[in-house]
Amino acid sequence: MNVQELEKMIRDNIEDEETPARVLAWARENDGKGLRRNNIPEGFFIRKQYGMTNLQQPCYMNTGGREGGSYLLAHSETGVTISVEYLLDHNPAYFAARQKRNAQRAEMLADPETLARVARLVTEAADTRAAFLAGIDSLNFPDFCQIEPLALGQKRR
């Protein structure tokens, strides 16, 4: 991996700021009010299931959670009151944790020495794994599935 590939990977992983900000603005505008189907942010729907109520984007379900968002609004399916505090406390991945991850990404992108070091470490690890695989393959080792996790630093069960 070279530095440009690493930079691209980091940039591609920067998380959406707009959608969480829009959800938070909606929650602030409706804090303390009852949840109603006709008063939710555009592009969302209310999902009630398993004793919980979520504000969810359709693409969240369609992609198995890889895209879009699902914001927990309450551990109840009835009588839900919108609460900014609850939204922030129960959805850290979309708010505080996301901000922290994006800040870490920005720091990494601003530090060429660290980028070069990480790229070098990834390359060294890939080269080491390739050498291991080539060596084991040349020996026709019969228990590859058991030894590979050990080579990757994983404990054997």
N, C-alpha and C positions, 0 to 999 in steps of 0.2 A: 504494500500500500504506500502510495506517495502522499505528500502533504496536500496536494490538490484534491485527491480522492477523499482524504479525511475531511478537509474543509467542506467539500460538497456533501458528504454524509452528515456532518454536523448541521450545516445549513438546512438540509432536507428534513432534519429532525426537530427544527425549531417549531414549537407548538403554537397553534392558533391563539392569538390574543383577543381577536375581535369577538368571537362567539361567547367566551366566558364573560367578557366585559358587558356584552349585550344582555346576557342572562342576569348578571349582577345588577345592572341598571333597572331591568324589569322588576327584580325582587325588591330593590330599594323603593321603586315607585309604588309597589303594591304591598309593602311590608305591613303585616297585621291584618291584611284583608283575606277573605276566604278565596280559595282557588276556584276559578270558573273556567270552563272550556272556551268561552268567548273572550277571555282575557289572558292569552299566553303569547309569548313572542312568536313572530312569524317564522315558519319553518320548523316548529316544534309541535308535539302532541303530548297529551297526558297519558301516561301508562300506569295503570294500577294493577299490581300483581304481587302475590305472596306477602300481603300485608304492608306493601310499600307503595308510595306514589312518586313517580319520576316524571320530570320534564325531559322529553327525549326527542332526538332528531331521527327521522326515518332511516337515514343512512347508517345510524348506529346499529340497528337491528339487522339491516341488510348486509353488513360487513362483519358481523360477529363482534362488534365493538372496536374494530380497527379504525373506523372513521366516525366523525360526528361525536355527539355527547349524550350522556344520560345523567341528569342531575337529580339526586335524591332530594325530594322536598319534604317527605314525612315517612315515618314508620307507621303509617295508617293509610287505609284506602278511603276513609270517610272523614268529613269535617276537617279537611286540610286547610290550615292557615299558612299563608306565605310568610316566611321568616328569613331575613337576611342572615341572621346569626346562625340559624340551622343550616342554611345553604352553604355557608362558608365552612362551618364545623364538620359537616358530613360529606363534603366534596373537595377535600384538599388537593386531590390530583388535578382538578381543574383550576384551582386558585393558588394558594400559597406554594404548593409543591411544584406546580407548573412554572410559576414565576422563578422559583429557585433553580429549576432545571434550565430554563431559558437563560438566566443570568450566568449559570455555569458554562453554558454553550458560548455565550458572548465573551466571557473571560478567556475561554479556550481559543476562540477565533482571533482574539486580540494578542495572543502570545505565540509568536512564531517558533520560539525555542521549544515550548511544550508540544506544539503541533508536530514538530519534527521528531521529537522524542517518542511520542505516541505512535506516529507512523512507522518509525524504526522498530519499536517493540512489536507492533502487529506483524511487520514483515519478518522479524526474527522468529516469532511464534509460529507463523505459517511455514517458514522454512524448516523449523525444527519438527513440526508435525509431518511435513512432507518427507523428511529424512527418516523419521520413525516408520511411517507407512511403507516406504520403499524397503527399509531394512526388514521389517516384519514380513512383508510380502515375499521377499527373496528367500526367507527361511521357511516359507509355507507353514507358518505357525498355526496350529489347529484351534487354539482358543482365543482367536482375535477379539471376539466380542467381549471377552472377560478382561483382556489385557489393555485394550484401547482406553477404557475409562481410567485405568491406573496411570497410563501415560499422559492423560489429560489432567491428572491431579484429582480425580474423583475417587472416592473410597468405594471399594468393592463391597457389595451387600453380602 
